Amino acid sequence: MDSNGTVTLTPTRRRERIQSLDVLRGFALLGILVMNIQLFSMIEAAYFNPTAYGDLSGPNLWVWILSHSLADQKFMTLFSILFGAGVVLMSSRVESRGASAAPVHYRRTLGLLLFGIIHAYCFWYGDILVWYSLCSLVVFLFRRKSPRTLVTLGLLSVLVPSLLYVLFGLGIQHMPEEGRQEFLQDWRPSEEAVEEEVRIYRSGWVAQMEHRVPQALVMHSLVFLVWAGWRAGGLMLVGMALFKWGILSAHRSVRFYVTMSVLGLGLGWPLVGYGISRNFAEGWSLEFSRFTGYQFNYWGSLLVSMGYLGLVMLICKAGAVAWLLDALASVGRLALTNYLLQTLICTSLFYGHGLGLFGSVERIGQIGIVAAIWVVQLIASSLWLRRFQLGPFEWLWRSMTYRRWQPLVSSGANLAAENP
């Protein structure tokens, strides 16, 4: 509070941060690239239907199976949970200083929305920042609800896309042939359509707009209304509850997290694995795999994510592999910068304004690139935070949120005080 009695709001200081949240965020940020690289490097249909493009035998098959089992929707789930926790954490800290959290929250959200729009329409249509911003406008209103209410509402929200997909699956059998063929073209595109998408992304930046802009519009309208808004928003509510229960801050017992990990992974992975076998048995048909077969990973991914969460909290409580925890926490503290950096690296590798490798790198090669980016981001994030308090995009975002330029370079005194 200043001399005029006005509350002065400032961002969270480094010493106030909860390390387990940063570690989990860093873990999720690195993990999500395992799936995102498929959209960066291959046609869109191959993300949902692995038989639509590229070799799917030998090592490439195993890369897809492991990517699907370990990563598909799992890390986006963790991101959504963490985003919800962040809403509660930020608003509670602002309100504890006697100020209203709403103006800060909505400036923060609109700033992220601006980043997302630029990211999606100028660089990569697979952006999730726009989804999170739109969901955040609504979930903020529920921040004071009890954890039990938040979990109930969250799971009901997550249920909506599942029910819609079941209805779509039943309805497609009675759809006019012309409409069905449009669905089929998206699921298993013709050779001409594949060649056209490859041509577009091997072209220059302006030419890529022909595909990127329409797909981004679909992501922000149809996909958001049918799937992303319900799932991401619902999981944010769940994340609020988990934070209030102390689960995300590693405050629960070792026994609690062991149980969480065993149940999550022990139930989730078999469910996802069964879905894989059923989809291959059905020949990855549109009628089954796009709708009914999709359900196994949709729900299995929630369980696996809870298993991952439990494991990360156990490691944080034990303080084991401290060097890795510190590196992951650094990645997590620079999550926005690292997320956008992944796009810049991958589009420079795969798109025509860079090396133009789109459509020519098999899945085994994609994973090699993922591993290299992980190493770069783990090392670079740690080195950056030795000198700077914030990543470049975090700095800009916070400056927009608090309506004043934030300090970027850490002074020696501040560093000493925050790292005793």
C-alpha positions, 0 to 999 in steps of 0.5 A, spaced: 500 500 500 502 506 498 502 513 501 495 514 498 492 508 501 492 505 494 494 497 494 500 496 490 500 489 486 506 485 484 507 479 481 509 473 485 516 473 488 521 467 486 521 465 494 514 465 494 513 460 488 511 453 490 516 448 487 512 442 486 507 447 481 513 449 477 516 442 477 510 439 474 509 445 469 516 443 466 514 436 466 508 437 462 511 443 458 516 438 455 511 432 455 506 435 451 512 436 445 511 429 444 504 429 441 505 436 438 511 435 434 506 430 430 502 436 428 508 440 426 511 435 422 506 431 419 499 432 416 493 434 421 490 427 420 496 423 422 495 426 429 488 423 430 489 417 425 496 414 425 494 410 419 493 416 415 500 418 413 507 415 414 510 409 415 507 405 421 511 399 422 517 397 426 520 402 430 515 408 428 509 403 430 513 403 437 514 410 437 506 411 436 504 406 441 508 409 446 507 416 444 499 415 445 500 411 451 504 416 455 503 423 452 496 423 448 492 428 452 496 426 458 500 433 459 494 437 456 490 434 462 496 436 467 496 443 464 489 444 464 489 442 472 495 447 473 492 453 470 486 452 474 490 452 480 494 458 478 487 462 478 486 460 485 493 462 487 493 468 484 487 471 486 488 469 493 494 472 493 491 479 490 485 478 495 490 477 501 493 484 500 486 487 500 485 488 492 480 485 488 482 479 484 478 480 478 481 486 474 488 483 475 485 476 472 482 479 466 488 483 464 492 477 465 487 473 461 486 478 455 494 478 455 494 471 454 489 471 449 493 476 445 499 471 445 494 466 443 491 469 437 498 471 434 501 464 435 495 461 432 494 465 426 501 467 425 505 461 427 501 454 428 494 453 428 495 447 434 495 453 439 492 452 446 493 459 449 486 461 446 482 455 449 485 456 456 484 464 455 477 463 453 476 458 459 479 462 464 474 467 463 469 463 466 472 458 471 474 464 475 467 465 477 468 458 481 474 460 484 471 460 491 467 454 491 468 448 495 473 443 492 468 437 492 463 442 488 469 444 483 470 436 482 463 435 481 462 440 476 469 439 473 468 432 471 461 433 469 464 438 464 469 433 462 463 428 461 460 433 455 465 431 449 465 424 451 457 424 450 457 428 444 462 423 441 458 417 442 452 421 439 456 423 433 458 416 432 451 413 432 449 419 428 454 418 422 451 412 420 445 415 418 448 421 415 447 423 408 453 420 404 456 427 402 456 429 409 459 422 411 464 423 405 467 430 408 468 426 415 472 421 411 476 426 407 478 429 414 479 422 417 483 419 411 485 424 406 486 422 399 493 422 396 491 429 392 489 432 399 495 429 402 500 432 397 497 439 397 497 440 405 505 438 404 506 443 399 503 448 403 507 447 409 513 446 405 512 453 402 513 460 404 510 463 411 505 467 407 502 461 403 502 457 409 496 461 411 492 458 406 491 452 411 493 455 418 488 460 418 482 456 416 484 451 421 485 456 427 478 458 426 476 451 426 480 450 433 477 456 436 470 455 434 467 448 433 473 444 436 472 449 442 465 448 443 464 441 442 471 439 445 476 443 448 472 448 452 468 443 456 475 438 457 480 444 459 475 448 463 472 442 467 480 440 468 481 447 470 476 446 476 479 440 478 485 443 478 482 448 483 480 443 487 486 439 487 490 446 489 485 447 495 486 440 498 494 441 498 495 435 493 499 440 488 503 443 493 506 436 495 503 437 502 499 430 502 502 424 505 507 419 501 502 414 502 497 418 499 501 419 493 503 412 492 496 410 492 494 416 487 500 413 482 498 406 483 491 407 481 492 412 476 497 408 472 495 401 474 488 403 471 489 408 466 495 404 462 491 398 461 485 402 459 489 406 453 492 400 451 486 396 450 483 402 446 489 401 442 488 394 440 481 395 439 482 401 434 487 396 430 482 391 430 477 395 427 482 398 422 482 405 424 475 406 421 472 412 421 465 409 424 469 406 430 476 409 432 474 417 431 468 416 436 467 410 440 474 408 440 476 415 442 473 414 448 478 409 451 484 414 451 479 420 453 478 417 460 484 413 460 488 419 459 485 422 466 487 416 470 494 416 467 495 424 468 493 423 476 498 417 476 504 422 473 501 427 478 502 423 484 509 421 482 512 428 481 509 430 488 513 423 491 519 426 487 518 433 490 517 430 497 523 426 497 528 431 494 531 426 490 535 428 483 535 435 486 538 437 479 533 434 475 527 438 479 531 444 479 532 444 471 524 442 470 522 447 475 526 452 471 523 450 465 516 451 468 517 458 470 519 459 463 513 455 461 510 461 456 517 462 453 518 455 452 512 453 449 512 459 444 520 457 443 518 450 441 513 453 436 519 457 433 524 451 433 519 446 430 516 451 425 523 453 423 525 445 422 519 443 418 516 449 414 518 452 408 520 458 411 526 454 414 528 447 413 522 445 409 522 438 412 514 437 413 512 430 411 519 427 410 521 426 418 518 419 420 516 418 427 522 415 430 526 421 427 521 426 430 522 423 437 530 424 436 528 432 435 524 432 441 529 429 445 534 434 443 529 440 444 528 437 451 536 438 453 536 445 450 530 447 454 532 444 460 539 447 460 537 454 457 532 455 462 537 454 468 542 458 465 537 464 463 534 464 470 541 465 473 541 472 470 534 474 469 528 473 474 523 472 468 523 469 461 522 474 455 514 473 454 513 472 462 516 479 463 511 482 457 505 478 460 506 480 467 508 487 465 501 487 461 497 484 467 500 489 472 500 495 468 507 497 469 514 494 466 517 489 471 524 488 473 527 483 468 534 482 470 536 480 477 540 484 482 546 480 486 542 482 492 535 480 490 538 473 488 542 472 494 536 474 498 531 469 494 536 463 494 539 463 501 
